[in-house]
């Protein structure tokens, strides 16, 4: 079956609508009656029970029914950053939908930091959850809430939650200043918790066996502290956080040119974010190391650059080792577009050895990744579900692969869903806008529900893509 768009000719506005719509399918809690994903219903309404508190709401991160706080906070930050940078390019209706999706996340994150010296980092036991294949509406697995209490440390999750709340405050400042102030006030206190009790949340024995191996902190918590401080600096313009970025740049590894960006490693995004102040002529000397690292990162992405060391598939997909490869393509494309804007606004380019890289170069590079995801690839397959008429039909996602509760109101118990997991038929419910993990360095993709590294969608793949698509919807050529 052929895609319904010619190569290089995509309806980015339609893709943007779908990328935002995906978040409706990932919602937990009391779902509104008028939601467009009609096959979803209320779920997780007792979340927080073991602490006698409400942790209802938020998002399931992927194809399971667990609410992992670390990637959810990163998803929130990236949704907010997408709106901060590219919201003015979104059609009004989609900007409104993006803000609704963001507020669903921030309302939940506020609950996770509502108790002094405590942060809730997860809801749901992943062992029992992953032993079942059942709809979120039918869950009968342990909905254990996991918290970190002072003086135990959760600098990574608390630092990322700080970033999420601070970035989101910028989004809501004009439309709901009281809510924005609440977000910023909670960002301050959450950062204090993150910085005062330093350490990784997954080192805590009470958390480790719930968070790992799914969302352990593998690369350290220091980047999240800098990331949280950087967003507080952006949102509050407070010199306290400028001083924090200056003082801790070297000791926290901001100068190490770590060329990664995703839910677990914030270095490249941190450097791009902080470099904005340098581009604007603020504190040039004290923050120059961040911009130098951002420049270096951009150079590694350009194949013609002498410092290029990022791999690409034969079809042109940016590749990094590990599963769920499209998370790298979407998040790095986002950074390229943000940096291109910074270059454009100051009429600058960057030099990579003997190669001059302009804002347009970065945009063209990002567009190749976007077009690959939407169908310009060796398989001619859109890796966004519901975009074009040729896309993955058997994604690794419980709610999508099981009959809707509206069509099959009887409970489908834990093991009763196995027959649907093993089915070779397409999923009965289309999770519109979901971007799957995608192919690896060989461009190979088999539409197989059991191949979760390739067929499972995640919120943190979609979140940066919202901003990317907003840019190309406004600038398609």
C-alpha positions, -999 to +999 in steps of 0.1 A: +000+000+000+015+034-009+015+064+012-010+091+003+016+119+001+044+123-024+079+121-011+089+154+004+054+167+003+037+164+036+007+180+054+026+191+084-004+208+099-023+175+098+006+157+114+008+184+141-029+179+149-023+142+152+009+145+173-011+165+199-041+142+197-019+113+207-018+126+242-055+121+247-049+084+242-022+084+270-043+101+296-049+086+330-076+098+354-111+112+349-113+117+311-136+145+297-167+133+279-159+152+248-125+138+242-117+127+206-102+093+215-136+078+221-122+043+229-106+055+261-124+060+295-115+067+331-086+048+347-063+049+377-089+067+399-074+052+431-039+063+423-022+075+455-042+052+478-013+038+497-003+074+508-039+084+514-035+112+487-047+118+452-023+111+424-051+108+398-042+121+363-011+124+343+000+102+314+010+066+309+045+070+293+042+043+266+023+011+259+019+000+295-002+013+324+025+027+346+031+064+353+068+069+355+076+103+368+110+108+353+100+105+316+066+122+323+084+153+336+107+154+306+077+150+283+061+180+301+092+201+297+094+193+260+057+200+254+062+234+272+093+242+253+076+233+220+049+259+228+074+285+242+095+284+210+069+275+183+035+282+198+031+314+178+034+292+146+006+269+156-030+273+143-050+287+172-070+255+177-039+234+179-022+258+203-052+254+225-051+216+222-014+216+230-020+238+261-047+214+273-023+185+268+004+204+288-020+213+316-030+176+320+006+169+328+013+200+350-019+194+371-005+159+379+031+171+385+018+196+410+003+167+430+036+149+430+053+178+448+024+190+470+038+176+502+069+192+519+102+173+515+085+146+494+082+139+457+062+111+442+082+095+414+060+067+401+026+051+403+021+015+394+042-017+400+059-024+366+065-061+374+028-069+378+018-045+351+042-060+326+029-095+335-005-085+322-020-073+289-050-054+299-068-021+293-061+008+317-098+008+324-096-028+337-064-025+357-063-049+387-025-048+392-009-030+422-012+008+417+015+014+443+027+050+446+064+055+451+077+085+470+111+098+479+113+116+513+140+139+525+168+134+533+168+107+506+176+121+472+157+124+439+177+152+422+170+138+388+133+135+390+130+167+411+153+186+388+133+176+357+101+184+375+115+218+383+122+223+346+087+211+336+070+235+360+092+265+352+089+260+315+052+255+317+048+287+337+060+306+306+033+290+286+004+300+309+017+334+320-005+354+296-037+333+297-037+322+334-012+342+355-024+328+388-018+292+375+016+302+361+025+317+395+016+284+411+037+265+387+067+288+393+063+288+431+063+250+431+093+249+407+113+270+433+105+246+462+111+215+440+145+227+430+154+233+466+146+197+474+166+185+443+196+206+452+197+202+489+195+164+489+217+154+460+216+120+444+198+097+420+163+086+428+170+051+414+198+046+439+172+044+466+165+008+474+128+015+479+126+029+444+152+010+425+133-022+418+103-003+406+121+023+384+148-001+370+156-012+344+129+009+328+138+045+338+169+043+360+192+072+362+222+058+342+242+090+336+239+109+368+217+136+383+239+166+378+225+175+344+190+177+358+201+201+384+216+224+358+185+219+335+161+228+363+182+259+372+184+269+335+146+268+332+142+288+365+166+313+351+146+315+318+112+318+337+122+340+366+152+360+352+167+355+387+205+360+390+206+333+417+201+307+389+225+324+366+251+321+394+242+285+398+248+278+361+281+297+362+294+280+394+284+245+386+291+243+349+325+226+353+318+204+383+285+192+369+299+183+335+283+210+314+317+215+297+322+178+288+305+180+254+282+151+261+262+150+229+230+134+242+195+146+248+164+127+260+145+118+291+177+106+309+204+130+296+198+167+293+233+180+283+227+190+247+193+206+255+208+224+284+235+239+263+211+250+236+188+265+262+215+284+281+231+296+249+201+318+242+215+343+268+248+344+250+231+350+216+212+379+233+244+394+245+238+386+282+265+373+304+286+363+274+318+354+292+302+335+321+280+313+299+302+310+268+311+274+276+275+264+272+273+280+238+306+264+228+292+230+237+260+237+218+280+247+187+300+216+190+269+194+193+254+209+161+287+202+143+285+166+152+251+163+135+262+176+101+277+148+079+299+172+060+315+185+093+349+172+102+337+166+137+306+146+126+303+114+145+265+107+145+255+076+126+228+076+099+210+047+083+212+041+046+178+059+043+191+089+062+177+083+097+198+097+126+207+067+147+219+062+182+223+028+199+195+015+221+158+010+215+131+034+205+154+052+181+129+078+169+132+095+203+166+107+191+153+119+157+125+140+172+144+155+202+175+163+182+155+178+153+138+200+179+172+213+192+183+220+156+153+241+149+156+260+182+193+267+175+185+277+140+161+304+154+188+317+177+212+319+148+187+336+126+176+362+152+213+373+156+223+369+119+249+344+128+262+310+115+285+285+131+318+271+118+325+234+119+362+232+109+361+244+072+323+240+069+300+269+076+267+258+090+238+283+087+204+283+103+190+270+070+214+241+070+201+230+104+165+233+093+171+213+062+188+186+083+159+185+107+134+184+079+150+152+065+144+135+098+108+148+099+101+136+064+117+102+071+093+098+100+063+108+079+071+084+051+102+094+031+121+062+040+130+030+023+097+013+034+075+042+024+059+038+058+047+066+080+060+060+116+032+082+129+001+061+134-029+075+114-008+097+092-011+087+055-028+054+047+003+033+053+014+032+090+021+006+117-010-014+125+002-036+154+018-012+178+029-024+213+001-006+232-024-022+255-054+001+250-049+002+213-046-035+209-075-046+231-112-041+223-126-008+235-144-008+267-173+007+248-174-022+224-165-049+250-178-036+284-170-068+302-137-069+321-107-084+302-086-097+331-048-098+333-041-129+313-072-128+292-056-101+271-028-124+259-049-136+230-050-100+217-013-095+223-005-126+202-030-118+175-015-111+140-045-088+132-043-050+133-050-032+165-088-025+168-082+011+181-061+036+162-039+056+185-038+085+162-005+105+162+015+079+181+051+078+168+065+043+173+101+035+184+109+030+147+137+013+128+173+012+137+205+018+116+194-007+090+160+010+082+143-023+089+109-023+105+086-053+110+051-044+121+052-067+151+034-060+184+059-080+204+090-060+191+085-033+217+118-016+210+105-007+175+067-008+178+060+009+211+051+046+211+062+069+240+051+104+251+087+116+250+090+108+213+059+129+205+065+159+228+094+175+210+079+166+176+050+189+185+073+219+182+091+205+152+058+201+133+046+235+143+076+250+127+072+231+094+035+236+093+042+273+092+073+269+070+066+239+048+093+247+021 
